[in-house]
Amino acid sequence: MKKTLLFIAAMATSMAFTSCGGGETATAPEAAAPAATTEMETHGQAGVVDADSRPNILNIAIGSPDHTTLVAAVQAAGIEDVLVNSGPLTVFAPNNAAFAKLPAGTVEELVKPENKAKLAGILTMHAAPGTFDERQLRKEARKGRKVYMADGSYLSVVVDENDDIFVGGAKVLGYVDAGNGIVVVVDALVDPSK
């Protein structure tokens, strides 16, 4: 019975992924292996092994050597399941260099168990319902609209004189298409005041 339910859930998820296609974004790099090939201990939805579907946002982050700090923060906050939901979801993913810009000791303090809720709030500010690829972000900037984030905040989208896109003050470095949305790599933590 348990195997039957798991099979039905996997089929429903697979159908949801294939029906949510569209957009012209990059495909996930081959290095973005499914969570099953990593040493990350997962549970809940994040623990489901599916080698046949396109990598989800969590799989892509785990497979990226430039996002090890983000993955550690997601684990410490206990929000892995959020990044594997069916979406669509856009995650503005700060790279390791973005975390290195923070004052010394900030990351170490945030990943402590007593700061789990605070860390989850900061990370949730980096996720937006919907798919915001380059075309959509440029459209939002042109129309002067802000992106609604999962924590209830709004982030400005600006295209500067060099044609670079900034979201919440963080410069967009690239896009990776995921099975449940898109990963937008940024060079800083987003800030709703910018």
TORPA-4810 file (N, C-alpha, C, O; in nm, 3 decimals):
<nodes>
NODE_1_0.083_-0.119_0.000_0.000_0.000_0.000_0.087_0.125_0.000_0.059_0.221_-0.073_M
NODE_2_0.192_0.125_0.082_0.280_0.241_0.090_0.350_0.265_-0.044_0.366_0.379_-0.087_K
NODE_3_0.392_0.153_-0.109_0.458_0.167_-0.239_0.360_0.220_-0.344_0.398_0.299_-0.430_K
NODE_4_0.235_0.178_-0.336_0.134_0.225_-0.430_0.112_0.374_-0.413_0.105_0.447_-0.512_T
NODE_5_0.101_0.421_-0.289_0.081_0.564_-0.264_0.202_0.644_-0.313_0.185_0.752_-0.371_L
NODE_6_0.323_0.593_-0.289_0.443_0.661_-0.334_0.445_0.669_-0.486_0.483_0.771_-0.543_L
NODE_7_0.405_0.559_-0.553_0.401_0.557_-0.699_0.299_0.659_-0.751_0.328_0.731_-0.847_F
NODE_8_0.181_0.666_-0.690_0.078_0.761_-0.732_0.127_0.904_-0.712_0.107_0.989_-0.799_I
NODE_9_0.189_0.931_-0.599_0.242_1.065_-0.572_0.350_1.102_-0.673_0.355_1.215_-0.720_A
NODE_10_0.437_1.005_-0.706_0.543_1.031_-0.803_0.484_1.059_-0.941_0.532_1.148_-1.012_A
NODE_11_0.381_0.985_-0.979_0.318_1.007_-1.109_0.251_1.144_-1.114_0.262_1.215_-1.214_M
NODE_12_0.182_1.182_-1.007_0.115_1.312_-1.004_0.218_1.425_-1.012_0.198_1.523_-1.083_A
NODE_13_0.328_1.409_-0.941_0.434_1.510_-0.945_0.494_1.517_-1.084_0.520_1.626_-1.135_T
NODE_14_0.517_1.402_-1.145_0.574_1.398_-1.279_0.482_1.468_-1.378_0.529_1.545_-1.462_S
NODE_15_0.351_1.442_-1.369_0.256_1.507_-1.459_0.253_1.657_-1.435_0.243_1.734_-1.530_M
NODE_16_0.263_1.700_-1.311_0.263_1.843_-1.280_0.386_1.910_-1.339_0.377_2.021_-1.392_A
NODE_17_0.502_1.842_-1.331_0.624_1.901_-1.386_0.615_1.915_-1.538_0.656_2.017_-1.593_F
NODE_18_0.564_1.813_-1.606_0.559_1.819_-1.751_0.453_1.915_-1.801_0.464_1.963_-1.913_T
NODE_19_0.351_1.944_-1.722_0.247_2.037_-1.767_0.282_2.181_-1.736_0.210_2.271_-1.779_S
NODE_20_0.389_2.206_-1.663_0.426_2.342_-1.624_0.543_2.396_-1.704_0.612_2.486_-1.657_C
NODE_21_0.568_2.343_-1.822_0.682_2.387_-1.902_0.663_2.527_-1.955_0.563_2.593_-1.927_G
NODE_22_0.760_2.573_-2.032_0.751_2.704_-2.095_0.869_2.790_-2.061_0.948_2.757_-1.972_G
NODE_23_0.880_2.899_-2.131_0.987_2.995_-2.104_1.116_2.953_-2.170_1.135_2.836_-2.202_G
NODE_24_1.204_3.046_-2.190_1.333_3.019_-2.250_1.441_3.041_-2.145_1.501_3.148_-2.139_E
NODE_25_1.464_2.941_-2.064_1.566_2.951_-1.961_1.667_2.840_-1.980_1.643_2.745_-2.055_T
NODE_26_1.777_2.852_-1.914_1.881_2.751_-1.923_1.834_2.623_-1.857_1.750_2.626_-1.767_A
NODE_27_1.887_2.512_-1.903_1.854_2.387_-1.838_1.952_2.364_-1.725_2.059_2.424_-1.720_T
NODE_28_1.912_2.277_-1.634_1.997_2.250_-1.518_2.128_2.187_-1.564_2.127_2.103_-1.654_A
NODE_29_2.239_2.228_-1.505_2.366_2.168_-1.544_2.370_2.023_-1.503_2.303_1.982_-1.408_P
NODE_30_2.449_1.945_-1.575_2.458_1.804_-1.542_2.512_1.781_-1.402_2.488_1.677_-1.341_E
NODE_31_2.585_1.879_-1.350_2.641_1.867_-1.215_2.532_1.871_-1.108_2.555_1.833_-0.994_A
NODE_32_2.412_1.919_-1.145_2.303_1.928_-1.049_2.237_1.792_-1.037_2.132_1.767_-1.097_A
NODE_33_2.299_1.704_-0.960_2.251_1.567_-0.945_2.134_1.562_-0.847_2.122_1.649_-0.761_A
NODE_34_2.049_1.460_-0.860_1.940_1.444_-0.765_1.992_1.431_-0.623_2.106_1.389_-0.601_P
NODE_35_1.910_1.466_-0.527_1.949_1.464_-0.385_2.000_1.327_-0.342_2.077_1.318_-0.246_A
NODE_36_1.958_1.221_-0.409_1.997_1.087_-0.370_2.147_1.066_-0.381_2.201_0.977_-0.314_A
NODE_37_2.216_1.145_-0.464_2.359_1.125_-0.481_2.442_1.213_-0.389_2.564_1.215_-0.399_T
NODE_38_2.377_1.284_-0.300_2.450_1.369_-0.207_2.451_1.306_-0.070_2.386_1.204_-0.046_T
NODE_39_2.524_1.368_0.022_2.528_1.318_0.158_2.429_1.390_0.247_2.429_1.370_0.368_E
NODE_40_2.344_1.475_0.189_2.247_1.551_0.267_2.139_1.458_0.320_2.076_1.384_0.244_M
NODE_41_2.117_1.461_0.451_2.010_1.382_0.510_1.880_1.458_0.492_1.868_1.573_0.534_E
NODE_42_1.783_1.394_0.429_1.655_1.459_0.405_1.541_1.374_0.459_1.557_1.254_0.483_T
NODE_43_1.429_1.438_0.475_1.308_1.373_0.521_1.192_1.443_0.453_1.212_1.544_0.387_H
NODE_44_1.072_1.392_0.467_0.957_1.456_0.404_0.974_1.456_0.253_1.038_1.367_0.197_G
NODE_45_0.916_1.555_0.187_0.925_1.564_0.041_1.068_1.571_-0.007_1.100_1.515_-0.112_Q
NODE_46_1.154_1.637_0.065_1.293_1.651_0.024_1.366_1.517_0.021_1.469_1.505_-0.044_A
NODE_47_1.314_1.417_0.090_1.375_1.285_0.094_1.330_1.192_-0.016_1.381_1.081_-0.027_G
NODE_48_1.235_1.236_-0.099_1.186_1.151_-0.208_1.292_1.148_-0.317_1.339_1.252_-0.363_V
NODE_49_1.330_1.027_-0.357_1.431_1.009_-0.460_1.359_0.988_-0.594_1.277_0.897_-0.607_V
NODE_50_1.392_1.072_-0.691_1.330_1.062_-0.822_1.436_1.094_-0.926_1.461_1.210_-0.956_D
NODE_51_1.497_0.991_-0.980_1.605_1.010_-1.077_1.553_1.038_-1.217_1.633_1.069_-1.306_A
NODE_52_1.422_1.029_-1.239_1.367_1.047_-1.373_1.321_1.189_-1.404_1.322_1.229_-1.520_D
NODE_53_1.283_1.266_-1.304_1.234_1.402_-1.326_1.349_1.500_-1.336_1.462_1.471_-1.295_S
NODE_54_1.319_1.618_-1.392_1.420_1.724_-1.395_1.453_1.763_-1.252_1.367_1.755_-1.165_R
NODE_55_1.577_1.804_-1.226_1.615_1.843_-1.089_1.528_1.959_-1.039_1.498_2.052_-1.114_P
NODE_56_1.489_1.951_-0.913_1.413_2.061_-0.853_1.512_2.164_-0.798_1.634_2.146_-0.807_N
NODE_57_1.459_2.270_-0.741_1.542_2.379_-0.691_1.642_2.331_-0.586_1.758_2.371_-0.588_I
NODE_58_1.599_2.245_-0.496_1.690_2.193_-0.393_1.801_2.111_-0.457_1.917_2.125_-0.420_L
NODE_59_1.767_2.024_-0.554_1.868_1.943_-0.623_1.973_2.030_-0.689_2.093_2.002_-0.683_N
NODE_60_1.927_2.138_-0.753_2.020_2.228_-0.822_2.113_2.295_-0.721_2.234_2.304_-0.745_I
NODE_61_2.059_2.342_-0.611_2.144_2.406_-0.509_2.245_2.307_-0.453_2.363_2.341_-0.436_A
NODE_62_2.202_2.186_-0.425_2.292_2.084_-0.371_2.404_2.052_-0.470_2.518_2.030_-0.430_I
NODE_63_2.371_2.051_-0.599_2.470_2.019_-0.702_2.562_2.133_-0.739_2.653_2.114_-0.820_G
NODE_64_2.541_2.251_-0.683_2.621_2.368_-0.719_2.732_2.393_-0.617_2.703_2.417_-0.500_S
NODE_65_2.859_2.387_-0.659_2.967_2.416_-0.566_2.967_2.562_-0.520_3.032_2.596_-0.421_P
NODE_66_2.895_2.649_-0.591_2.888_2.791_-0.554_2.777_2.821_-0.455_2.759_2.937_-0.417_D
NODE_67_2.702_2.719_-0.413_2.590_2.743_-0.322_2.593_2.655_-0.197_2.489_2.624_-0.141_H
NODE_68_2.712_2.616_-0.154_2.724_2.530_-0.036_2.678_2.601_0.091_2.620_2.539_0.180_T
NODE_69_2.703_2.731_0.101_2.659_2.805_0.219_2.507_2.815_0.222_2.446_2.801_0.327_T
NODE_70_2.447_2.839_0.105_2.300_2.845_0.097_2.239_2.711_0.137_2.142_2.708_0.212_L
NODE_71_2.295_2.601_0.088_2.243_2.468_0.122_2.255_2.444_0.272_2.161_2.392_0.333_V
NODE_72_2.368_2.480_0.332_2.386_2.464_0.477_2.282_2.546_0.553_2.229_2.502_0.655_A
NODE_73_2.254_2.668_0.503_2.156_2.753_0.569_2.015_2.695_0.556_1.938_2.697_0.652_A
NODE_74_1.982_2.642_0.439_1.851_2.579_0.418_1.834_2.461_0.512_1.728_2.443_0.572_V
NODE_75_1.939_2.381_0.527_1.934_2.267_0.618_1.917_2.314_0.763_1.836_2.258_0.836_Q
NODE_76_1.992_2.415_0.803_1.985_2.465_0.940_1.847_2.523_0.970_1.798_2.513_1.082_A
NODE_77_1.784_2.584_0.869_1.650_2.642_0.887_1.541_2.536_0.876_1.426_2.561_0.913_A
NODE_78_1.576_2.418_0.825_1.478_2.310_0.812_1.372_2.337_0.706_1.257_2.296_0.723_G
NODE_79_1.409_2.405_0.598_1.309_2.439_0.495_1.333_2.366_0.362_1.293_2.415_0.257_I
NODE_80_1.398_2.252_0.367_1.425_2.177_0.245_1.298_2.147_0.166_1.297_2.157_0.044_E
NODE_81_1.190_2.109_0.237_1.066_2.072_0.170_1.007_2.186_0.088_0.941_2.162_-0.012_D
NODE_82_1.030_2.309_0.129_0.979_2.425_0.055_1.040_2.428_-0.084_0.972_2.463_-0.181_V
NODE_83_1.166_2.392_-0.096_1.236_2.402_-0.223_1.208_2.286_-0.318_1.256_2.286_-0.432_L
NODE_84_1.133_2.187_-0.272_1.097_2.076_-0.360_0.948_2.073_-0.392_0.903_1.987_-0.467_V
NODE_85_0.870_2.166_-0.336_0.727_2.173_-0.369_0.709_2.190_-0.518_0.801_2.232_-0.588_N
NODE_86_0.590_2.158_-0.568_0.567_2.157_-0.712_0.579_2.294_-0.777_0.606_2.302_-0.897_S
NODE_87_0.560_2.402_-0.703_0.580_2.536_-0.759_0.469_2.579_-0.853_0.357_2.529_-0.842_G
NODE_88_0.497_2.669_-0.944_0.629_2.721_-0.974_0.680_2.818_-0.867_0.603_2.889_-0.802_P
NODE_89_0.809_2.818_-0.852_0.875_2.897_-0.749_1.004_2.954_-0.808_1.075_2.887_-0.882_L
NODE_90_1.033_3.078_-0.775_1.160_3.140_-0.811_1.239_3.160_-0.683_1.189_3.218_-0.587_T
NODE_91_1.361_3.111_-0.682_1.449_3.132_-0.567_1.566_3.218_-0.613_1.641_3.180_-0.703_V
NODE_92_1.581_3.334_-0.549_1.695_3.420_-0.572_1.805_3.366_-0.480_1.804_3.390_-0.360_F
NODE_93_1.899_3.293_-0.540_1.996_3.214_-0.465_2.130_3.285_-0.452_2.207_3.292_-0.548_A
NODE_94_2.159_3.339_-0.333_2.289_3.402_-0.311_2.400_3.297_-0.320_2.389_3.189_-0.263_P
NODE_95_2.506_3.331_-0.392_2.618_3.238_-0.401_2.706_3.249_-0.275_2.681_3.333_-0.189_N
NODE_96_2.808_3.165_-0.267_2.895_3.167_-0.150_2.961_3.303_-0.130_2.979_3.347_-0.016_N
NODE_97_2.998_3.369_-0.240_3.061_3.501_-0.229_2.965_3.603_-0.167_3.008_3.694_-0.097_A
NODE_98_2.835_3.587_-0.191_2.736_3.678_-0.131_2.736_3.663_0.020_2.731_3.763_0.092_A
NODE_99_2.741_3.541_0.069_2.744_3.519_0.214_2.875_3.567_0.274_2.879_3.613_0.388_F
NODE_100_2.984_3.558_0.196_3.115_3.602_0.244_3.119_3.754_0.264_3.204_3.804_0.338_A
NODE_101_3.029_3.828_0.199_3.024_3.974_0.214_2.965_4.017_0.348_2.983_4.131_0.390_K
NODE_102_2.896_3.925_0.416_2.835_3.958_0.545_2.943_3.978_0.650_3.053_3.924_0.636_L
NODE_103_2.914_4.055_0.755_3.013_4.072_0.862_3.058_3.937_0.918_2.980_3.842_0.924_P
NODE_104_3.182_3.929_0.958_3.239_3.806_1.013_3.152_3.750_1.125_3.109_3.823_1.214_A
NODE_105_3.127_3.621_1.119_3.049_3.552_1.222_2.899_3.552_1.201_2.827_3.485_1.275_G
NODE_106_2.849_3.626_1.102_2.705_3.636_1.081_2.644_3.501_1.045_2.545_3.460_1.105_T
NODE_107_2.702_3.433_0.948_2.647_3.304_0.904_2.655_3.203_1.018_2.559_3.130_1.042_V
NODE_108_2.767_3.199_1.087_2.784_3.104_1.198_2.679_3.128_1.306_2.629_3.033_1.367_E
NODE_109_2.645_3.253_1.330_2.543_3.286_1.430_2.404_3.245_1.382_2.324_3.191_1.458_E
NODE_110_2.375_3.271_1.255_2.242_3.241_1.202_2.210_3.092_1.197_2.095_3.053_1.212_L
NODE_111_2.310_3.008_1.175_2.284_2.865_1.163_2.273_2.793_1.298_2.252_2.672_1.302_V
NODE_112_2.287_2.867_1.407_2.269_2.807_1.540_2.122_2.769_1.558_2.034_2.841_1.511_K
NODE_113_2.096_2.658_1.626_1.957_2.611_1.645_1.863_2.717_1.703_1.746_2.723_1.667_P
NODE_114_1.913_2.800_1.793_1.826_2.901_1.854_1.787_3.012_1.755_1.697_3.091_1.785_E
NODE_115_1.852_3.018_1.639_1.819_3.120_1.538_1.748_3.062_1.417_1.741_3.125_1.312_N
NODE_116_1.695_2.941_1.432_1.631_2.871_1.321_1.517_2.953_1.259_1.509_2.963_1.137_K
NODE_117_1.430_3.010_1.339_1.316_3.087_1.287_1.363_3.213_1.214_1.309_3.248_1.109_A
NODE_118_1.462_3.281_1.268_1.516_3.401_1.205_1.578_3.367_1.070_1.555_3.437_0.971_K
NODE_119_1.655_3.259_1.066_1.719_3.215_0.943_1.614_3.176_0.839_1.626_3.212_0.721_L
NODE_120_1.511_3.104_0.881_1.403_3.066_0.788_1.337_3.190_0.730_1.303_3.192_0.612_A
NODE_121_1.317_3.293_0.811_1.258_3.418_0.763_1.345_3.486_0.659_1.294_3.536_0.558_G
NODE_122_1.475_3.488_0.682_1.568_3.549_0.586_1.566_3.472_0.454_1.563_3.532_0.347_I
NODE_123_1.569_3.340_0.462_1.571_3.259_0.340_1.439_3.267_0.265_1.437_3.268_0.142_L
NODE_124_1.328_3.273_0.337_1.196_3.283_0.273_1.184_3.413_0.195_1.111_3.420_0.096_T
NODE_125_1.256_3.515_0.238_1.257_3.643_0.167_1.322_3.629_0.029_1.313_3.721_-0.052_M
NODE_126_1.387_3.518_0.002_1.454_3.495_-0.125_1.371_3.409_-0.221_1.419_3.373_-0.329_H
NODE_127_1.248_3.377_-0.184_1.163_3.292_-0.267_1.037_3.367_-0.308_0.974_3.436_-0.227_A
NODE_128_1.001_3.352_-0.435_0.881_3.418_-0.487_0.793_3.314_-0.557_0.842_3.232_-0.633_A
NODE_129_0.663_3.319_-0.530_0.573_3.231_-0.605_0.571_3.276_-0.751_0.565_3.395_-0.780_P
NODE_130_0.575_3.181_-0.842_0.577_3.213_-0.984_0.715_3.195_-1.042_0.810_3.161_-0.972_G
NODE_131_0.725_3.218_-1.173_0.852_3.203_-1.242_0.898_3.339_-1.294_0.831_3.400_-1.377_T
NODE_132_1.011_3.384_-1.245_1.067_3.513_-1.285_1.200_3.491_-1.355_1.307_3.502_-1.296_F
NODE_133_1.191_3.459_-1.484_1.310_3.445_-1.565_1.356_3.585_-1.609_1.299_3.686_-1.567_D
NODE_134_1.457_3.591_-1.693_1.511_3.720_-1.734_1.405_3.806_-1.802_1.393_3.925_-1.772_E
NODE_135_1.329_3.748_-1.893_1.227_3.824_-1.965_1.125_3.883_-1.869_1.088_4.000_-1.881_R
NODE_136_1.081_3.804_-1.773_0.981_3.851_-1.677_1.038_3.958_-1.584_0.969_4.055_-1.552_Q
NODE_137_1.162_3.941_-1.540_1.223_4.042_-1.453_1.239_4.175_-1.527_1.216_4.281_-1.469_L
NODE_138_1.278_4.169_-1.653_1.291_4.293_-1.732_1.153_4.360_-1.747_1.143_4.483_-1.742_R
NODE_139_1.051_4.281_-1.765_0.915_4.334_-1.778_0.873_4.403_-1.648_0.816_4.512_-1.651_K
NODE_140_0.901_4.339_-1.534_0.866_4.397_-1.404_0.939_4.530_-1.385_0.881_4.627_-1.337_E
NODE_141_1.067_4.534_-1.423_1.146_4.658_-1.409_1.089_4.768_-1.499_1.074_4.882_-1.456_A
NODE_142_1.058_4.733_-1.623_1.006_4.830_-1.719_0.875_4.891_-1.671_0.849_5.010_-1.690_R
NODE_143_0.792_4.809_-1.608_0.661_4.855_-1.560_0.667_4.915_-1.420_0.565_4.962_-1.368_K
NODE_144_0.785_4.913_-1.358_0.800_4.970_-1.224_0.731_4.888_-1.115_0.695_4.942_-1.010_G
NODE_145_0.714_4.759_-1.140_0.649_4.673_-1.041_0.753_4.605_-0.954_0.869_4.590_-0.992_R
NODE_146_0.708_4.563_-0.837_0.793_4.489_-0.744_0.750_4.344_-0.744_0.636_4.311_-0.777_K
NODE_147_0.844_4.256_-0.705_0.818_4.112_-0.697_0.773_4.078_-0.556_0.840_4.112_-0.458_V
NODE_148_0.657_4.011_-0.545_0.605_3.967_-0.416_0.681_3.842_-0.372_0.694_3.746_-0.448_Y
NODE_149_0.732_3.845_-0.249_0.810_3.733_-0.197_0.728_3.649_-0.100_0.626_3.694_-0.048_M
NODE_150_0.772_3.528_-0.076_0.698_3.433_0.008_0.684_3.479_0.153_0.594_3.433_0.223_A
NODE_151_0.771_3.570_0.198_0.760_3.619_0.336_0.666_3.739_0.347_0.647_3.792_0.456_D
NODE_152_0.607_3.782_0.234_0.515_3.896_0.234_0.579_4.028_0.196_0.509_4.129_0.184_G
NODE_153_0.710_4.029_0.178_0.777_4.153_0.138_0.772_4.167_-0.014_0.732_4.075_-0.086_S
NODE_154_0.812_4.284_-0.061_0.818_4.313_-0.204_0.959_4.359_-0.237_1.018_4.439_-0.163_Y
NODE_155_1.014_4.309_-0.347_1.148_4.347_-0.389_1.141_4.426_-0.518_1.070_4.389_-0.612_L
NODE_156_1.217_4.536_-0.523_1.224_4.615_-0.646_1.308_4.541_-0.749_1.397_4.464_-0.715_S
NODE_157_1.277_4.567_-0.875_1.354_4.512_-0.986_1.401_4.631_-1.069_1.320_4.712_-1.114_V
NODE_158_1.532_4.639_-1.088_1.592_4.753_-1.158_1.687_4.701_-1.265_1.762_4.606_-1.242_V
NODE_159_1.682_4.764_-1.383_1.781_4.738_-1.487_1.867_4.864_-1.493_1.817_4.973_-1.519_V
NODE_160_1.998_4.848_-1.470_2.086_4.966_-1.465_2.135_5.006_-1.604_2.097_4.946_-1.704_D
NODE_161_2.219_5.108_-1.607_2.270_5.161_-1.734_2.356_5.061_-1.809_2.377_5.077_-1.929_E
NODE_162_2.407_4.958_-1.742_2.487_4.853_-1.807_2.401_4.734_-1.851_2.454_4.633_-1.897_N
NODE_163_2.269_4.748_-1.837_2.171_4.645_-1.873_2.174_4.526_-1.776_2.124_4.418_-1.808_D
NODE_164_2.233_4.546_-1.656_2.232_4.442_-1.553_2.102_4.452_-1.474_2.049_4.561_-1.453_D
NODE_165_2.051_4.338_-1.432_1.928_4.333_-1.354_1.962_4.318_-1.206_2.047_4.237_-1.168_I
NODE_166_1.895_4.398_-1.122_1.910_4.390_-0.977_1.774_4.365_-0.915_1.676_4.429_-0.951_F
NODE_167_1.769_4.272_-0.822_1.647_4.241_-0.749_1.676_4.261_-0.601_1.762_4.193_-0.544_V
NODE_168_1.605_4.354_-0.538_1.629_4.382_-0.398_1.774_4.419_-0.372_1.829_4.384_-0.268_G
NODE_169_1.837_4.489_-0.465_1.976_4.531_-0.451_2.079_4.426_-0.489_2.198_4.457_-0.492_G
NODE_170_2.037_4.304_-0.517_2.130_4.197_-0.553_2.136_4.184_-0.705_2.033_4.181_-0.772_A
NODE_171_2.257_4.177_-0.758_2.276_4.165_-0.903_2.250_4.022_-0.948_2.299_3.927_-0.888_K
NODE_172_2.172_4.008_-1.055_2.143_3.877_-1.112_2.262_3.832_-1.195_2.307_3.904_-1.284_V
NODE_173_2.313_3.712_-1.164_2.429_3.658_-1.233_2.393_3.551_-1.334_2.467_3.529_-1.430_L
NODE_174_2.279_3.484_-1.314_2.241_3.378_-1.407_2.111_3.312_-1.366_2.054_3.340_-1.261_G
NODE_175_2.064_3.222_-1.454_1.937_3.154_-1.436_1.956_3.006_-1.462_2.028_2.967_-1.554_Y
NODE_176_1.891_2.923_-1.380_1.893_2.778_-1.401_1.750_2.729_-1.391_1.686_2.744_-1.287_V
NODE_177_1.701_2.671_-1.498_1.567_2.617_-1.503_1.559_2.494_-1.413_1.649_2.410_-1.413_D
NODE_178_1.451_2.482_-1.337_1.431_2.368_-1.247_1.297_2.303_-1.277_1.211_2.364_-1.342_A
NODE_179_1.279_2.182_-1.232_1.154_2.112_-1.252_1.036_2.179_-1.184_0.922_2.160_-1.225_G
NODE_180_1.063_2.257_-1.080_0.955_2.323_-1.006_0.968_2.476_-1.007_0.914_2.543_-0.920_N
NODE_181_1.040_2.530_-1.104_1.053_2.674_-1.113_1.187_2.714_-1.170_1.232_2.658_-1.270_G
NODE_182_1.250_2.812_-1.108_1.377_2.863_-1.159_1.465_2.912_-1.044_1.416_2.966_-0.944_I
NODE_183_1.594_2.890_-1.059_1.693_2.942_-0.965_1.756_3.063_-1.032_1.810_3.054_-1.142_V
NODE_184_1.750_3.176_-0.965_1.813_3.299_-1.014_1.933_3.325_-0.923_1.917_3.360_-0.806_V
NODE_185_2.052_3.308_-0.976_2.175_3.325_-0.898_2.201_3.475_-0.880_2.200_3.551_-0.977_V
NODE_186_2.223_3.516_-0.755_2.248_3.657_-0.724_2.378_3.671_-0.645_2.426_3.576_-0.583_V
NODE_187_2.433_3.794_-0.648_2.563_3.817_-0.586_2.556_3.872_-0.443_2.658_3.905_-0.384_D
NODE_188_2.436_3.882_-0.388_2.418_3.934_-0.253_2.287_3.883_-0.196_2.203_3.831_-0.269_A
NODE_189_2.269_3.896_-0.065_2.140_3.866_-0.007_2.045_3.980_-0.045_2.085_4.096_-0.046_L
NODE_190_1.921_3.947_-0.077_1.827_4.050_-0.118_1.788_4.136_0.001_1.795_4.092_0.116_V
NODE_191_1.748_4.258_-0.028_1.713_4.354_0.075_1.589_4.432_0.029_1.597_4.507_-0.068_D
NODE_192_1.474_4.414_0.097_1.352_4.484_0.055_1.362_4.636_0.057_1.281_4.703_-0.008_P
NODE_193_1.459_4.691_0.128_1.472_4.836_0.134_1.547_4.893_0.013_1.556_5.014_-0.002_S
NODE_194_1.600_4.806_-0.071_1.677_4.852_-0.189_1.597_4.835_-0.316_1.645_4.868_-0.424_K
</nodes>
